[in-house]
């Protein structure tokens, strides 16, 4: 039986949903403070200052409400909020969904920085190039079952699996 969401969060797992699920009636600052107050404090790796260094655009929009943000800004906010939970594991569901190519590149670069810094991530993503450029290990799920596993290099080389399972 799965634990309660608050127990999962306390265990060090942060989730950034495909729908972003920011609080639209709250400002950027308030959205971030919710996580920072609950999971921050002395010794926290991720602070408000650090997430604003990662996503400077959020610093420019601190007093804007969630509904006043572009899709890319909402995604940055959702990732920043997840980081403020100071996770051991960050799970991102379709982080490029509905974003302009320039924002996809920005998100990719930021996730690459997080990977280089040693943050463990699970990324559920349909953008093949985006996913394989970040992944160490790839798992393909088809019809609710694991149908393929290997490295990013392995899936790049396996044209049959790409065609069968990914439509690439």
N, CA, C and O of each residue as an XYZ file, in Angstrom:
672
protein
N       0.844     -1.184      0.000
C       0.000      0.000      0.000
C       0.889      1.247      0.000
O       1.829      1.349      0.788
N       0.586      2.172     -0.874
C       1.368      3.398     -0.984
C       1.120      4.289      0.229
O       0.038      4.283      0.816
N       2.141      5.048      0.585
C       2.017      5.979      1.689
C       1.217      7.207      1.284
O       0.901      7.407      0.111
N       0.903      8.010      2.264
C       0.223      9.269      2.019
C       1.166     10.223      1.291
O       2.382     10.112      1.453
N       0.645     11.155      0.495
C       1.513     12.082     -0.229
C       2.509     12.814      0.674
O       3.661     13.013      0.288
N       2.079     13.212      1.858
C       2.993     13.923      2.749
C       4.103     13.013      3.257
O       5.213     13.479      3.510
N       3.819     11.714      3.410
C       4.861     10.762      3.806
C       5.862     10.562      2.670
O       7.067     10.464      2.904
N       5.355     10.504      1.448
C       6.230     10.363      0.281
C       7.138     11.584      0.178
O       8.340     11.446     -0.045
N       6.578     12.763      0.337
C       7.377     13.990      0.278
C       8.420     14.015      1.383
O       9.568     14.387      1.139
N       8.043     13.627      2.591
C       8.997     13.598      3.704
C      10.135     12.619      3.452
O      11.239     12.802      3.964
N       9.868     11.570      2.659
C      10.906     10.573      2.382
C      11.931     11.072      1.369
O      12.931     10.400      1.121
N      11.690     12.252      0.777
C      12.668     12.826     -0.136
C      12.320     12.694     -1.603
O      13.198     12.792     -2.460
N      11.049     12.472     -1.905
C      10.620     12.369     -3.300
C       9.743     13.574     -3.629
O       8.742     13.828     -2.959
N      10.130     14.306     -4.662
C       9.339     15.440     -5.138
C       8.836     15.114     -6.535
O       9.550     14.510     -7.336
N       7.608     15.513     -6.822
C       6.946     15.204     -8.087
C       6.532     16.488     -8.785
O       5.872     17.344     -8.196
N       6.926     16.613    -10.042
C       6.507     17.731    -10.878
C       5.547     17.154    -11.924
O       5.985     16.523    -12.885
N       4.237     17.369    -11.738
C       3.251     16.736    -12.628
C       3.205     17.377    -14.011
O       3.608     18.524    -14.204
N       2.704     16.604    -14.957
C       2.532     17.082    -16.330
C       1.672     18.343    -16.353
O       1.909     19.243    -17.159
N       0.695     18.408    -15.488
C      -0.229     19.541    -15.436
C       0.328     20.724    -14.643
O      -0.331     21.756    -14.519
N       1.513     20.576    -14.121
C       2.269     21.584    -13.356
C       1.675     21.848    -11.983
O       2.414     21.961    -11.005
N       0.379     21.945    -11.893
C      -0.334     22.087    -10.618
C       0.212     23.192     -9.714
O       0.307     23.024     -8.499
N       0.567     24.317    -10.321
C       0.885     25.471     -9.484
C      -0.432     25.988     -8.924
O      -1.504     25.645     -9.421
N      -0.347     26.804     -7.898
C      -1.552     27.400     -7.323
C      -1.836     28.692     -8.082
O      -1.138     29.683     -7.870
N      -2.838     28.714     -8.960
C      -3.044     29.864     -9.845
C      -3.411     31.151     -9.115
O      -3.112     32.238     -9.611
N      -4.046     31.060     -7.961
C      -4.464     32.267     -7.245
C      -3.357     32.833     -6.353
O      -3.521     33.897     -5.756
N      -2.232     32.121     -6.264
C      -1.112     32.598     -5.460
C      -0.040     33.194     -6.357
O       0.046     32.862     -7.540
N       0.772     34.071     -5.794
C       1.886     34.644     -6.546
C       3.001     33.607     -6.681
O       2.984     32.562     -6.030
N       3.953     33.919     -7.528
C       5.142     33.067     -7.652
C       5.790     32.913     -6.284
O       6.131     31.804     -5.873
N       5.957     34.027     -5.582
C       6.571     33.994     -4.249
C       5.813     33.050     -3.318
O       6.420     32.221     -2.641
N       4.495     33.177     -3.286
C       3.691     32.337     -2.392
C       3.770     30.859     -2.783
O       3.835     29.989     -1.914
N       3.763     30.573     -4.095
C       3.914     29.190     -4.548
C       5.229     28.601     -4.052
O       5.269     27.452     -3.612
N       6.294     29.377     -4.122
C       7.610     28.898     -3.694
C       7.708     28.806     -2.170
O       8.297     27.867     -1.633
N       7.136     29.770     -1.494
C       7.215     29.774     -0.025
C       6.521     28.570      0.598
O       6.934     28.102      1.659
N       5.491     28.071     -0.034
C       4.797     26.891      0.494
C       5.786     25.746      0.684
O       5.818     25.108      1.737
N       6.589     25.496     -0.341
C       7.577     24.403     -0.249
C       8.761     24.804      0.626
O       9.248     24.001      1.422
N       9.221     26.039      0.482
C      10.409     26.474      1.219
C      10.177     26.441      2.727
O      11.060     26.036      3.483
N       9.003     26.863      3.163
C       8.714     26.879      4.603
C       8.583     25.478      5.163
O       8.975     25.224      6.302
N       8.034     24.561      4.372
C       7.798     23.205      4.863
C       9.056     22.341      4.810
O       9.288     21.520      5.697
N       9.864     22.529      3.771
C      10.994     21.627      3.555
C      12.348     22.318      3.646
O      13.379     21.654      3.544
N      12.370     23.622      3.835
C      13.628     24.360      3.917
C      14.173     24.372      5.335
O      13.909     23.474      6.136
N      14.926     25.394      5.616
C      15.489     25.527      6.954
C      16.987     25.325      6.944
O      17.607     25.195      5.888
N      17.555     25.300      8.122
C      19.000     25.163      8.261
C      19.497     23.895      7.581
O      18.955     22.809      7.788
N      20.517     24.046      6.783
C      21.133     22.900      6.131
C      20.465     22.451      4.848
O      20.916     21.488      4.228
N      19.406     23.120      4.432
C      18.727     22.737      3.193
C      19.608     23.066      1.991
O      20.186     24.151      1.910
N      19.703     22.127      1.066
C      20.471     22.369     -0.155
C      19.797     23.402     -1.042
O      20.458     24.266     -1.618
N      18.486     23.308     -1.146
C      17.745     24.195     -2.028
C      17.052     25.277     -1.219
O      16.263     24.995     -0.316
N      17.357     26.501     -1.554
C      16.786     27.678     -0.907
C      16.104     28.526     -1.980
O      16.268     28.285     -3.176
N      15.353     29.504     -1.542
C      14.708     30.422     -2.474
C      15.775     31.069     -3.368
O      15.595     31.165     -4.581
N      16.860     31.500     -2.777
C      17.934     32.142     -3.537
C      18.486     31.196     -4.611
O      18.728     31.609     -5.745
N      18.677     29.963     -4.252
C      19.259     29.010     -5.202
C      18.311     28.701     -6.357
O      18.761     28.604     -7.499
N      17.009     28.543     -6.094
C      16.090     28.279     -7.208
C      15.939     29.510     -8.095
O      15.721     29.384     -9.301
N      16.051     30.696     -7.508
C      15.973     31.913     -8.323
C      17.250     32.108     -9.135
O      17.210     32.712    -10.208
N      18.383     31.607     -8.640
C      19.605     31.594     -9.448
C      19.445     30.639    -10.627
O      19.917     30.924    -11.728
N      18.779     29.501    -10.398
C      18.554     28.517    -11.452
C      17.561     29.045    -12.488
O      17.748     28.853    -13.689
N      16.509     29.710    -12.016
C      15.462     30.249    -12.893
C      15.294     31.749    -12.624
O      14.346     32.147    -11.947
N      16.201     32.587    -13.146
C      16.130     34.032    -12.867
C      14.812     34.675    -13.294
O      14.385     35.667    -12.705
N      14.174     34.117    -14.308
C      12.898     34.684    -14.765
C      11.861     34.684    -13.642
O      11.039     35.597    -13.557
N      11.897     33.673    -12.786
C      10.948     33.638    -11.671
C      11.183     34.819    -10.728
O      10.232     35.370    -10.173
N      12.432     35.203    -10.550
C      12.744     36.348     -9.697
C      12.117     37.635    -10.217
O      11.752     38.520     -9.443
N      11.998     37.725    -11.529
C      11.385     38.905    -12.146
C       9.862     38.883    -12.015
O       9.209     39.914    -12.178
N       9.302     37.721    -11.723
C       7.844     37.554    -11.719
C       7.288     37.233    -10.328
O       6.161     36.749    -10.218
N       8.047     37.489     -9.278
C       7.684     37.065     -7.923
C       6.299     37.515     -7.477
O       5.640     36.796     -6.727
N       5.850     38.659     -7.908
C       4.551     39.174     -7.453
C       3.423     38.872     -8.428
O       2.281     39.271     -8.199
N       3.734     38.171     -9.512
C       2.698     37.789    -10.467
C       1.980     36.535     -9.998
O       2.580     35.644     -9.397
N       0.687     36.481    -10.283
C      -0.086     35.300     -9.956
C       0.188     34.173    -10.939
O       0.693     34.402    -12.038
N      -0.145     32.972    -10.541
C       0.088     31.813    -11.377
C      -0.590     31.891    -12.731
O      -0.070     31.373    -13.720
N      -1.760     32.541    -12.783
C      -2.476     32.651    -14.055
C      -1.829     33.666    -14.990
O      -2.165     33.715    -16.173
N      -0.907     34.476    -14.478
C      -0.247     35.494    -15.295
C       1.064     34.991    -15.902
O       1.780     35.752    -16.553
N       1.376     33.720    -15.690
C       2.633     33.161    -16.184
C       2.420     32.420    -17.501
O       1.358     31.847    -17.743
N       3.438     32.443    -18.336
C       3.409     31.627    -19.552
C       3.550     30.158    -19.159
O       3.867     29.849    -18.011
N       3.316     29.257    -20.109
C       3.492     27.828    -19.830
C       4.916     27.506    -19.395
O       5.122     26.701    -18.487
N       5.885     28.123    -20.031
C       7.283     27.893    -19.648
C       7.586     28.385    -18.245
O       8.293     27.722    -17.487
N       7.048     29.556    -17.899
C       7.247     30.085    -16.547
C       6.557     29.202    -15.517
O       7.085     28.991    -14.424
N       5.376     28.683    -15.861
C       4.697     27.762    -14.946
C       5.529     26.499    -14.742
O       5.600     25.983    -13.626
N       6.159     25.996    -15.802
C       6.990     24.801    -15.668
C       8.210     25.097    -14.807
O       8.588     24.277    -13.970
N       8.830     26.253    -15.000
C       9.963     26.640    -14.156
C       9.529     26.708    -12.694
O      10.244     26.251    -11.803
N       8.356     27.280    -12.458
C       7.833     27.396    -11.103
C       7.578     26.020    -10.496
O       7.904     25.785     -9.333
N       7.000     25.117    -11.273
C       6.725     23.767    -10.768
C       8.023     23.038    -10.423
O       8.096     22.357     -9.400
N       9.044     23.175    -11.264
C      10.340     22.538    -10.982
C      10.991     23.189     -9.764
O      11.511     22.495     -8.890
N      10.963     24.515     -9.707
C      11.556     25.220     -8.562
C      10.873     24.815     -7.262
O      11.540     24.604     -6.249
N       9.561     24.707     -7.284
C       8.820     24.283     -6.094
C       9.226     22.876     -5.688
O       9.395     22.599     -4.500
N       9.386     21.982     -6.662
C       9.854     20.629     -6.372
C      11.246     20.639     -5.750
O      11.511     19.893     -4.807
N      12.130     21.473     -6.269
C      13.494     21.545     -5.723
C      13.507     22.082     -4.296
O      14.322     21.666     -3.474
N      12.596     23.011     -4.011
C      12.529     23.563     -2.655
C      12.086     22.524     -1.627
O      12.185     22.756     -0.422
N      11.603     21.392     -2.100
C      11.279     20.287     -1.193
C      12.551     19.531     -0.809
O      12.507     18.585     -0.024
N      13.688     19.962     -1.375
C      14.987     19.356     -1.099
C      14.956     17.838     -1.276
O      15.269     17.080     -0.358
N      14.569     17.415     -2.488
C      14.389     15.978     -2.716
C      15.700     15.225     -2.908
O      16.723     15.785     -3.302
N      15.623     13.938     -2.613
C      16.678     13.003     -2.995
C      16.402     12.518     -4.409
O      17.320     12.171     -5.152
N      15.108     12.498     -4.777
C      14.657     12.060     -6.095
C      13.611     13.045     -6.603
O      12.638     13.346     -5.912
N      13.819     13.539     -7.806
C      12.868     14.442     -8.451
C      12.235     13.698     -9.627
O      12.933     13.256    -10.540
N      10.914     13.564     -9.597
C      10.182     12.890    -10.667
C       9.495     13.970    -11.497
O       8.738     14.786    -10.972
N       9.769     13.962    -12.798
C       9.182     14.940    -13.710
C       8.353     14.214    -14.753
O       8.857     13.343    -15.463
N       7.077     14.575    -14.844
C       6.166     13.964    -15.804
C       5.981     14.929    -16.969
O       5.413     16.008    -16.806
N       6.462     14.537    -18.140
C       6.334     15.318    -19.370
C       6.751     16.786    -19.180
O       5.939     17.690    -19.380
N       8.002     17.021    -18.796
C       8.422     18.397    -18.538
C       8.441     19.307    -19.767
O       8.536     20.526    -19.620
N       8.352     18.741    -20.979
C       8.363     19.592    -22.175
C       6.978     19.781    -22.791
O       6.843     20.472    -23.801
N       5.964     19.185    -22.203
C       4.609     19.219    -22.755
C       4.131     20.650    -23.001
O       4.045     21.459    -22.078
N       3.822     20.943    -24.266
C       3.225     22.226    -24.623
C       4.156     23.423    -24.578
O       3.692     24.562    -24.608
N       5.457     23.192    -24.506
C       6.398     24.305    -24.396
C       7.034     24.640    -25.740
O       7.225     23.761    -26.581
N       7.356     25.894    -25.932
C       8.049     26.346    -27.129
C       9.465     25.758    -27.150
O      10.048     25.522    -26.092
N      10.021     25.521    -28.338
C      11.363     24.932    -28.433
C      12.432     25.656    -27.626
O      13.304     25.002    -27.054
N      12.394     26.967    -27.563
C      13.411     27.701    -26.800
C      13.298     27.405    -25.303
O      14.310     27.363    -24.603
N      12.073     27.199    -24.808
C      11.860     26.870    -23.397
C      12.241     25.413    -23.139
O      12.780     25.089    -22.080
N      11.962     24.533    -24.106
C      12.388     23.133    -23.979
C      13.904     23.086    -23.808
O      14.414     22.341    -22.971
N      14.618     23.875    -24.595
C      16.091     23.928    -24.491
C      16.514     24.437    -23.116
O      17.436     23.891    -22.510
N      15.853     25.471    -22.621
C      16.170     26.012    -21.298
C      15.933     24.964    -20.216
O      16.786     24.764    -19.352
N      14.795     24.299    -20.256
C      14.481     23.260    -19.268
C      15.510     22.129    -19.369
O      15.982     21.623    -18.350
N      15.851     21.740    -20.583
C      16.864     20.689    -20.785
C      18.184     21.088    -20.120
O      18.784     20.301    -19.388
N      18.620     22.309    -20.384
C      19.901     22.757    -19.830
C      19.870     22.776    -18.308
O      20.856     22.416    -17.665
N      18.755     23.191    -17.728
C      18.638     23.237    -16.266
C      18.625     21.824    -15.686
O      19.245     21.569    -14.653
N      17.918     20.904    -16.353
C      17.907     19.515    -15.870
C      19.287     18.885    -16.022
O      19.699     18.085    -15.183
N      20.001     19.240    -17.083
C      21.380     18.751    -17.259
C      22.261     19.255    -16.113
O      23.093     18.510    -15.595
N      22.080     20.511    -15.720
C      22.825     21.060    -14.581
C      22.501     20.296    -13.295
O      23.396     19.987    -12.507
N      21.221     19.995    -13.090
C      20.810     19.257    -11.891
C      21.412     17.849    -11.898
O      21.856     17.355    -10.862
N      21.423     17.215    -13.058
C      22.028     15.887    -13.185
C      23.524     15.961    -12.865
O      24.045     15.130    -12.120
N      24.201     16.944    -13.425
C      25.643     17.105    -13.184
C      25.933     17.352    -11.706
O      26.994     16.982    -11.204
N      24.981     17.980    -11.013
C      25.151     18.254     -9.581
C      24.834     17.031     -8.728
O      24.995     17.063     -7.508
N      24.379     15.946     -9.372
C      24.152     14.701     -8.650
C      22.733     14.434     -8.207
O      22.498     13.500     -7.440
N      21.765     15.236     -8.671
C      20.377     14.989     -8.287
C      19.822     13.820     -9.096
O      19.919     13.815    -10.323
N      19.249     12.843     -8.425
C      18.605     11.711     -9.100
C      17.241     12.150     -9.612
O      16.479     12.815     -8.911
N      16.950     11.761    -10.858
C      15.687     12.144    -11.472
C      15.101     10.960    -12.229
O      15.822     10.131    -12.786
N      13.792     10.905    -12.232
C      13.050     10.046    -13.147
C      12.277     11.001    -14.040
O      11.507     11.836    -13.564
N      12.493     10.863    -15.339
C      11.826     11.746    -16.292
C      10.950     10.894    -17.201
O      11.437     10.016    -17.914
N       9.657     11.167    -17.164
C       8.704     10.519    -18.062
C       8.519     11.497    -19.211
O       8.007     12.600    -19.019
N       8.938     11.092    -20.411
C       8.997     12.056    -21.506
C       8.815     11.365    -22.844
O       9.373     10.292    -23.075
N       8.031     11.979    -23.731
C       7.828     11.434    -25.069
C       8.789     12.009    -26.099
O       8.933     11.449    -27.186
N       9.441     13.104    -25.780
C      10.409     13.712    -26.686
C      11.692     12.879    -26.627
O      12.470     12.981    -25.678
N      11.900     12.049    -27.664
C      12.990     11.076    -27.686
C      14.360     11.730    -27.490
O      15.146     11.286    -26.653
N      14.643     12.768    -28.247
C      15.944     13.429    -28.144
C      16.180     14.036    -26.772
O      17.266     13.913    -26.206
N      15.164     14.688    -26.245
C      15.248     15.292    -24.918
C      15.537     14.216    -23.872
O      16.451     14.350    -23.059
N      14.745     13.156    -23.910
C      14.871     12.091    -22.904
C      16.214     11.397    -22.981
O      16.877     11.211    -21.962
N      16.623     11.008    -24.189
C      17.866     10.237    -24.298
C      19.108     11.082    -24.057
O      20.160     10.546    -23.707
N      19.002     12.387    -24.237
C      20.171     13.232    -23.966
C      20.393     13.432    -22.469
O      21.488     13.808    -22.051
N      19.370     13.185    -21.666
C      19.487     13.332    -20.215
C      19.637     11.998    -19.483
O      20.177     11.942    -18.378
N      19.155     10.931    -20.110
C      19.036      9.649    -19.416
C      20.346      8.883    -19.334
O      21.155      8.891    -20.262
N      20.533      8.226    -18.206
C      21.549      7.188    -18.085
C      20.905      5.858    -18.450
O      21.446      5.086    -19.241
N      19.741      5.605    -17.863
C      18.994      4.371    -18.093
C      17.636      4.722    -18.686
O      17.030      5.734    -18.333
N      17.168      3.866    -19.595
C      15.883      4.068    -20.259
C      15.013      2.846    -19.998
O      15.465      1.706    -20.105
N      13.767      3.106    -19.657
C      12.769      2.052    -19.494
C      11.585      2.439    -20.365
O      11.054      3.544    -20.251
N      11.175      1.524    -21.233
C      10.001      1.772    -22.066
C       8.865      0.917    -21.519
O       9.006     -0.289    -21.313
N       7.737      1.579    -21.292
C       6.550      0.905    -20.793
C       5.527      0.892    -21.924
O       5.211      1.932    -22.501
N       5.023     -0.279    -22.229
C       3.999     -0.428    -23.256
C       2.855     -1.257    -22.711
O       3.061     -2.351    -22.185
N       1.662     -0.736    -22.838
C       0.468     -1.434    -22.361
C       0.599     -1.845    -20.893
O       0.185     -2.934    -20.494
N       1.188     -0.941    -20.101
C       1.294     -1.176    -18.660
C       2.403     -2.117    -18.227
O       2.502     -2.450    -17.046
N       3.237     -2.550    -19.158
C       4.322     -3.481    -18.844
C       5.659     -2.896    -19.292
O       5.718     -2.146    -20.266
N       6.725     -3.239    -18.582
C       8.059     -2.868    -19.040
C       8.386     -3.753    -20.234
O       8.400     -4.979    -20.128
N       8.650     -3.111    -21.379
C       8.889     -3.862    -22.609
C      10.324     -3.739    -23.109
O      10.737     -4.477    -24.003
N      11.087     -2.805    -22.532
C      12.467     -2.623    -22.966
C      13.216     -1.869    -21.864
O      12.678     -0.944    -21.255
N      14.459     -2.275    -21.619
C      15.333     -1.529    -20.707
C      16.736     -1.516    -21.285
O      17.143     -2.445    -21.983
N      17.453     -0.478    -20.995
C      18.839     -0.363    -21.444
C      19.341      1.050    -21.220
O      18.692      1.856    -20.553
N      20.481      1.334    -21.775
C      21.064      2.668    -21.643
C      20.508      3.584    -22.730
O      19.857      3.122    -23.667
N      20.765      4.858    -22.600
C      20.352      5.814    -23.632
C      21.030      5.465    -24.953
O      20.404      5.540    -26.011
N      22.300      5.086    -24.899
C      22.996      4.689    -26.124
C      22.372      3.446    -26.735
O      22.273      3.337    -27.957
N      21.947      2.502    -25.890
C      21.317      1.276    -26.390
C      20.032      1.581    -27.157
O      19.818      1.034    -28.239
N      19.176      2.446    -26.613
C      17.911      2.728    -27.301
C      18.155      3.548    -28.560
O      17.429      3.398    -29.542
N      19.158      4.407    -28.548
C      19.489      5.161    -29.762
C      19.911      4.219    -30.886
O      19.668      4.499    -32.060
N      20.542      3.103    -30.524
C      21.027      2.140    -31.521
C      19.976      1.088    -31.891
O      20.122      0.416    -32.912
N      18.936      0.935    -31.095
C      17.949     -0.128    -31.318
C      16.764      0.412    -32.132
O      15.740      0.812    -31.578
N      16.932      0.412    -33.439
C      15.900      0.965    -34.313
C      14.608      0.154    -34.259
O      13.520      0.709    -34.411
N      14.724     -1.155    -34.042
C      13.520     -1.981    -33.938
C      12.671     -1.568    -32.731
O      11.457     -1.404    -32.847
N      13.316     -1.402    -31.580
C      12.580     -0.981    -30.382
C      12.008      0.418    -30.565
O      10.886      0.693    -30.140
N      12.766      1.292    -31.191
C      12.268      2.654    -31.448
C      11.009      2.597    -32.312
O      10.014      3.261    -32.022
N      11.066      1.813    -33.351
C       9.918      1.723    -34.276
C       8.731      1.042    -33.596
O       7.600      1.519    -33.693
N       8.987     -0.069    -32.912
C       7.909     -0.843    -32.299
C       7.236     -0.098    -31.163
O       6.008     -0.066    -31.081
N       8.023      0.497    -30.291
C       7.468      1.054    -29.055
C       7.362      2.570    -29.023
O       6.577      3.120    -28.250
N       8.136      3.243    -29.847
C       8.173      4.701    -29.746
C       7.658      5.417    -30.993
O       7.426      6.625    -30.974
N       7.486      4.670    -32.058
C       7.033      5.294    -33.293
C       8.066      6.245    -33.870
O       7.726      7.171    -34.607
N       9.328      6.014    -33.532
C      10.416      6.878    -34.035
C      10.939      6.312    -35.330
O      11.856      6.878    -35.926
